[in-house]
Amino acid sequence: MPLPVFARKMQKLASQQLHQLKQLLTGRGFIKFKRLYKIKGELGQGGFGIVYKGVRLSDMLPVAVKFIERRHVREWGRLAEQRVPMEICMLTRCNQLSGVITLLDWFSLPEGYLLVMERPTPCIDLFDFIQQQKYLDESLAKYLFSQIVKTILDCSKLLVLHRDIKDENILLELNTGRIKLIDFGAATLLKKSRYQDFQSTRLYCPPEWFLHSLYLGQEATVWSLGVLLYNMLNGRLPFLNERDICTSHLLGPLPFYVPVSREARELLTQCLNFDPFSRPTLEQLLTHPWLTKTEIEWNKLNEHYRNGEDEYFEDEENIKHLNESGLASEEYSYNSKGREEGKSHKMFGGCYSMALHVNAIPKIWAQNSSQTNNRRNAQTAHFGCQKQRKEEENEETPPYSILRPGLRQFELCPHKQEETEAGGSVDSGTSSALHSPRIMLNNPKF
């Protein structure tokens, strides 16, 4: 991107954020908020709002503060005879569930709403955890997945449908091993009939939506859970794009890139069944032999982690000392300034045997932030349902990679190779960075 264009975009983004901050500071609700809480910085931006980190002034409890603009609210509900975003209604319903992030308070502003939620520390979202671990062995995946299924089942009993189940929306408390379901921006009331529209993440969406605009709450949730479990066990998503989702059942079983037990394969096959009415229910998932086979304790899974202070790992000399002493499971090379230049990983039973403190994970992955952000952006692309989906159908179909006889890897046909070299791409967006290619049909029709 040319520098002047990039500068203009950054200037526009900065002006938008300044305008939003001005709206916040001048709101009446914010005056009350300032007496109770203090914002310390930005945590991140999602498809439904901006999240800030802060503290509660009365007891210095760490909190997360999410700002939602009124113009971005797609669905409204009623709480105590007051019209509020559906996200607030759904979080209030689930406030007693241990597996759901707790909504502590909320404030109405002229331009939007402030949601104050708990902020577990130390914690990491499942996306970053999988990226750091490369993939999870079955014991760890089983421990986490069983909690996720149980939490979603508890939500469904309260008639809450999350509609955006993915690794980024699951927090892992590193001290306890408990998971927290977050980001209810796409949540709505659970019903048995089909949904006419919804917001979700492309690569977690079931095929019946793309093919028939059919979205059934429970069935679609089970499909998303299957995608999530595959990602946990393999370190990558099972599908390249929407077309791959709709045609994968024609190409045989999904490939596995690490050894996976027969029970886990069976569970994945059931969750990713092309027929939505043949998928298991949430109750059946919890009683599947793979999840009920053994009891798992976080302390045993976590025995290779070493706790410590965050500040200790801010010093490169301390990290280097850990490496030289043999305590660290990751080797670093240092330049003349003492900065790390590269690293290599030692595997231990399918997971990293980490001697570094779990809060050092963001530091370890800092040098790979560009690649990680590309993967995150490709995986978490949202779409506003039918309108955007129809616009994309009108776009020119990109060339797909196919398997050439006699070759061990996937390559482009000569004419597709020429198109790619001329400036085309094998796959739309950056999603190709997430997956190893599978055999694709040329212009499959469905």
C-alpha positions in Angstrom: 0.0 0.0 0.0 1.5 3.4 -1.0 2.5 5.5 2.0 0.2 8.5 1.3 -2.8 6.2 1.1 -1.8 4.4 4.3 -1.3 7.8 6.0 -4.7 9.0 5.0 -6.3 5.8 6.3 -4.5 6.1 9.6 -5.5 9.8 9.9 -9.2 8.9 9.2 -9.0 6.1 11.8 -7.5 8.4 14.4 -10.1 11.0 13.8 -12.9 8.5 14.2 -11.4 7.3 17.5 -11.0 10.9 18.8 -14.6 11.6 17.9 -15.7 8.5 19.7 -13.7 9.4 22.7 -15.2 12.9 22.8 -18.7 11.4 22.6 -17.7 9.2 25.6 -16.3 11.9 27.7 -19.3 14.3 27.2 -22.0 11.7 28.0 -23.9 11.9 31.2 -23.6 8.2 31.8 -19.8 8.5 31.5 -19.7 10.9 34.5 -21.2 8.2 36.7 -18.9 5.6 35.1 -15.8 7.7 36.0 -16.7 7.7 39.6 -16.6 3.9 39.7 -14.1 2.8 37.1 -10.9 3.9 35.4 -9.9 3.0 31.9 -6.2 2.2 31.4 -5.9 1.3 27.7 -7.4 -0.5 24.8 -7.5 -4.3 24.7 -8.8 -4.8 21.2 -11.5 -4.2 18.6 -14.1 -6.7 17.5 -16.9 -6.9 15.0 -19.3 -5.4 17.5 -17.3 -2.8 19.5 -14.1 -1.7 21.1 -12.9 -3.3 24.4 -10.8 -1.4 26.9 -9.0 -2.6 30.0 -9.7 -0.9 33.3 -10.1 -1.3 37.1 -12.9 -0.9 39.5 -11.8 2.0 41.9 -13.5 0.5 45.0 -11.3 -2.6 45.1 -9.0 -2.3 42.0 -10.6 -5.3 40.4 -9.4 -5.7 36.8 -12.3 -5.2 34.4 -12.9 -5.1 30.7 -15.0 -2.2 29.3 -16.7 -2.6 26.0 -18.2 0.3 24.1 -21.0 -0.4 21.6 -22.2 2.4 19.3 -26.0 2.6 19.0 -25.8 2.7 15.2 -24.0 -0.7 15.2 -26.7 -2.5 17.4 -28.5 -4.9 15.1 -30.9 -6.4 17.6 -32.6 -5.0 20.7 -34.2 -6.5 23.7 -35.9 -5.3 26.9 -34.4 -5.3 30.4 -36.4 -3.9 33.3 -38.8 -2.2 30.8 -35.9 -0.5 29.2 -34.8 -1.0 25.5 -31.2 -2.2 25.5 -28.9 -4.1 23.1 -29.6 -7.8 23.0 -26.0 -8.4 24.1 -26.8 -6.9 27.5 -30.0 -9.0 27.8 -28.1 -12.2 27.0 -25.2 -11.6 29.3 -27.6 -10.7 32.1 -29.4 -14.1 31.6 -26.1 -15.9 31.8 -24.6 -14.0 34.7 -24.8 -17.0 37.1 -23.0 -19.4 34.7 -19.3 -20.0 35.7 -18.4 -20.6 32.0 -19.6 -17.2 30.8 -17.9 -13.9 31.4 -19.7 -11.9 34.1 -21.4 -8.6 33.3 -20.7 -6.4 36.3 -22.4 -3.2 35.2 -23.5 -1.3 32.1 -24.1 2.4 31.3 -26.2 4.1 28.7 -24.5 7.0 26.8 -25.9 9.3 24.1 -23.9 7.5 21.4 -23.9 4.0 22.7 -23.4 1.7 25.7 -20.6 0.8 28.1 -20.5 -2.8 29.3 -18.3 -3.5 32.3 -17.2 -7.2 32.5 -14.8 -9.2 34.6 -11.2 -9.5 33.3 -9.6 -12.7 34.5 -5.8 -12.5 35.0 -3.7 -14.2 33.9 -5.7 -15.4 30.9 -5.3 -15.9 27.1 -7.9 -16.5 24.4 -8.0 -19.9 22.8 -6.8 -18.5 19.4 -3.5 -17.3 20.9 -3.2 -20.4 23.0 -3.5 -22.7 20.0 -1.1 -20.6 18.0 1.5 -20.8 20.8 1.0 -24.6 21.3 0.8 -25.2 17.5 -1.9 -27.8 18.4 -3.3 -29.4 21.5 -2.9 -33.0 22.4 -6.1 -34.9 23.1 -6.0 -34.7 26.9 -5.8 -31.0 26.8 -8.3 -30.6 24.0 -10.7 -32.9 25.8 -10.4 -31.0 29.0 -11.2 -27.6 27.4 -13.8 -28.9 24.9 -15.9 -30.5 27.5 -16.1 -27.2 29.4 -17.1 -25.4 26.2 -19.9 -27.8 25.4 -21.2 -27.7 28.9 -21.2 -23.9 29.0 -23.0 -23.7 25.6 -25.6 -26.3 26.9 -26.1 -24.2 30.0 -26.7 -21.2 27.8 -29.2 -23.0 25.7 -31.2 -24.0 28.8 -31.6 -20.3 29.4 -32.7 -19.8 25.8 -29.4 -18.0 24.9 -27.9 -18.7 21.5 -24.3 -17.3 21.1 -24.1 -17.6 17.3 -20.4 -16.9 17.2 -18.6 -19.9 18.7 -14.9 -19.7 17.8 -11.5 -19.8 19.5 -11.2 -16.0 19.8 -14.4 -15.9 21.9 -13.1 -18.3 24.5 -10.8 -17.2 27.3 -8.6 -19.6 29.2 -7.7 -18.8 32.8 -4.2 -20.1 33.1 -4.1 -20.6 36.8 -7.3 -22.6 37.1 -7.8 -24.0 33.6 -11.4 -22.7 33.5 -12.8 -21.3 30.2 -14.9 -18.2 29.8 -17.2 -17.6 26.9 -17.1 -14.0 25.7 -18.4 -11.6 23.1 -22.2 -12.0 23.0 -22.5 -9.4 20.3 -24.2 -11.8 17.9 -26.2 -13.6 20.6 -30.0 -13.9 20.4 -32.9 -15.8 21.9 -32.8 -19.5 21.1 -35.8 -20.8 19.1 -36.7 -24.0 17.3 -37.6 -22.3 14.0 -35.0 -21.2 11.4 -33.3 -17.8 11.6 -33.7 -15.4 8.7 -30.5 -13.5 9.4 -27.6 -13.7 11.7 -24.0 -12.5 12.2 -21.2 -15.1 12.5 -17.7 -16.0 11.3 -17.4 -17.3 7.8 -15.2 -20.4 8.4 -17.3 -21.5 11.3 -20.6 -21.3 9.4 -22.5 -24.5 8.5 -23.1 -25.4 4.8 -26.9 -25.2 5.0 -26.7 -21.4 5.4 -24.6 -20.9 2.3 -26.7 -23.3 0.3 -30.3 -22.7 1.5 -30.1 -19.7 3.8 -31.1 -22.2 6.6 -29.7 -21.5 10.0 -30.9 -23.7 12.9 -29.6 -22.7 16.3 -28.6 -26.0 17.9 -27.5 -27.7 14.7 -25.4 -24.7 13.6 -23.8 -24.5 17.0 -22.8 -28.2 16.9 -21.2 -27.6 13.5 -19.2 -24.6 14.9 -18.1 -26.8 17.8 -16.9 -29.4 15.3 -14.8 -26.7 13.5 -13.4 -25.6 16.8 -12.5 -29.1 17.9 -10.8 -29.8 14.6 -8.8 -26.5 15.0 -7.8 -27.5 18.6 -6.5 -31.0 17.5 -4.8 -30.0 14.3 -3.8 -26.4 14.8 -5.7 -25.3 11.6 -9.2 -24.9 10.4 -10.8 -27.7 8.3 -12.0 -25.5 5.5 -10.5 -23.0 3.2 -13.5 -20.9 2.4 -17.3 -21.1 1.9 -17.1 -23.2 -1.3 -14.9 -25.7 0.6 -17.5 -25.9 3.4 -20.2 -26.7 0.9 -18.2 -29.3 -1.1 -16.1 -31.0 1.5 -18.5 -33.9 1.9 -17.9 -34.8 -1.7 -14.1 -35.1 -1.2 -14.1 -37.8 1.5 -13.0 -37.6 5.1 -11.2 -34.6 6.4 -7.4 -34.9 6.7 -5.8 -35.0 10.1 -2.3 -33.6 10.5 -1.5 -35.2 13.8 -2.4 -38.6 15.3 -6.0 -38.5 16.6 -7.8 -41.3 18.3 -10.7 -43.2 16.7 -13.2 -41.7 19.2 -12.1 -38.2 18.5 -12.4 -38.8 14.7 -15.9 -40.2 15.2 -17.0 -37.2 17.2 -15.6 -34.8 14.6 -17.4 -36.7 11.8 -20.7 -36.4 13.7 -20.4 -32.7 14.4 -19.4 -31.9 10.8 -22.1 -34.0 9.3 -23.4 -32.3 6.1 -27.0 -33.0 7.1 -27.9 -30.7 10.0 -30.5 -33.0 11.3 -28.0 -35.9 11.6 -25.7 -34.0 13.9 -25.8 -34.9 17.6 -27.4 -32.7 20.2 -25.4 -30.9 22.8 -26.5 -33.5 25.4 -25.3 -36.3 23.1 -21.9 -34.6 22.7 -21.4 -34.6 26.5 -22.1 -38.3 26.7 -19.9 -39.2 23.8 -17.2 -41.9 24.8 -14.4 -39.5 23.9 -15.5 -37.0 26.5 -16.5 -39.5 29.2 -13.6 -41.9 28.8 -11.3 -40.5 31.5 -11.3 -37.8 34.2 -8.8 -35.0 33.6 -7.3 -32.6 36.1 -5.9 -29.2 35.1 -3.1 -29.5 37.6 -1.7 -32.6 35.9 -2.1 -31.0 32.4 -0.5 -27.8 33.7 2.4 -29.5 35.6 4.9 -28.3 32.9 4.0 -24.7 33.4 6.1 -22.6 35.7 4.6 -19.6 37.5 6.5 -16.3 37.9 6.3 -12.6 37.9 5.6 -10.7 34.6 8.4 -8.3 35.2 10.9 -11.0 35.4 10.4 -11.8 31.7 10.6 -8.3 30.5 14.4 -8.6 30.9 16.1 -10.3 28.0 19.0 -11.3 30.2 16.7 -13.3 32.5 15.2 -15.1 29.5 18.7 -15.8 28.2 19.7 -17.1 31.6 16.7 -19.5 31.6 17.7 -20.8 28.2 21.3 -21.3 29.2 20.3 -23.0 32.4 18.2 -25.5 30.5 15.0 -24.4 32.2 13.4 -22.8 29.2 11.7 -25.0 26.6 12.3 -22.4 23.8 15.8 -21.4 22.6 16.5 -17.9 21.6 19.4 -16.4 19.6 20.5 -12.8 20.5 22.0 -10.0 18.5 24.6 -7.6 19.8 21.9 -5.6 21.6 20.6 -8.6 23.5 17.4 -8.8 21.5 16.0 -12.1 20.4 16.4 -12.9 16.7 14.9 -16.3 16.4 13.7 -19.3 18.4 13.2 -23.0 18.0 10.7 -25.1 19.9 11.0 -28.4 21.7 7.9 -30.6 21.6 6.8 -32.6 24.7 4.0 -35.1 24.2 2.3 -33.0 21.5 2.3 -29.8 23.6 5.0 -27.4 24.5 6.8 -28.1 27.8 6.8 -24.5 28.9 9.2 -23.2 31.6 8.4 -19.6 30.8 5.6 -17.9 32.6 2.3 -18.2 30.8 2.0 -14.4 30.7 5.2 -14.3 28.5 3.2 -15.8 25.7 2.4 -12.4 24.1 6.1 -11.5 24.3 7.1 -14.8 22.7 4.7 -14.2 19.8 5.5 -10.5 19.3 7.9 -11.1 16.5 5.3 -13.2 14.7 2.5 -10.7 15.2 2.2 -9.9 11.5 1.6 -13.5 10.6 -0.7 -14.1 13.6 -2.8 -11.0 12.8 -3.2 -12.2 9.2 -4.5 -15.5 10.4 -6.7 -13.9 13.0 -8.2 -11.5 10.4 -8.8 -14.3 7.9 -10.4 -16.6 10.5 -12.6 -14.0 12.1 -14.1 -12.2 9.1 -17.7 -11.5 9.9 -20.5 -11.1 7.4 -23.9 -9.5 7.5 -25.7 -12.4 6.1 -27.7 -12.5 2.9 -26.8 -9.1 1.5 -23.1 -9.5 1.7 -23.3 -13.2 0.8 -25.1 -12.3 -2.5 -22.6 -9.7 -3.3 -19.8 -12.2 -3.0 -21.6 -14.7 -5.2 -21.5 -12.1 -8.0 -17.7 -11.8 -7.7 -15.5 -13.7 -10.1 -14.7 -17.2 -8.8 -11.0 -17.4 -7.8 -8.8 -20.2 -9.2 -8.5 -23.2 -7.0 -5.6 -25.5 -6.5 -6.0 -29.0 -7.7 -3.9 -32.2 -7.3 -1.6 -33.0 -10.2 -0.8 -36.7 -10.7 2.6 -37.8 -9.6 3.2 -34.8 -7.3 3.3 -35.1 -3.5 2.1 -31.5 -2.9 -0.7 -29.5 -4.2 0.2 -27.2 -7.1 -1.7 -25.0 -9.6 -2.5 -26.1 -13.1 -0.3 -24.3 -15.6 -3.0 -21.9 -16.7 -3.9 -21.2 -13.1 -0.2 -20.7 -12.3 0.0 -18.0 -14.9 -3.0 -16.2 -13.5 -1.5 -16.3 -10.1 1.9 -15.0 -11.2 0.1 -12.2 -13.0 -1.3 -11.0 -9.7 -4.2 -13.4 -8.8 -4.4 -15.4 -5.7 -5.1 -19.0 -5.0 -7.6 -18.2 -2.3 -9.6 -15.2 -1.3 -8.3 -13.0 1.5 -5.6 -14.5 3.8 -7.4 -17.6 4.7 -4.9 -19.7 2.7 -2.4 -19.0 5.5 -4.6 -21.0 7.9 -4.8 -24.2 6.0 -3.0 -26.8 4.0 -4.7 -27.1 0.7 -7.2 -29.9 0.0 -8.3 -31.3 -3.3 -10.6 -28.8 -4.8 -13.1 -29.1 -7.6 -12.9 -26.6 -10.5 -16.0 -24.5 -10.2 -18.0 -26.9 -8.2 -21.7 -26.4 -8.5 -24.0 -26.8 -5.5 
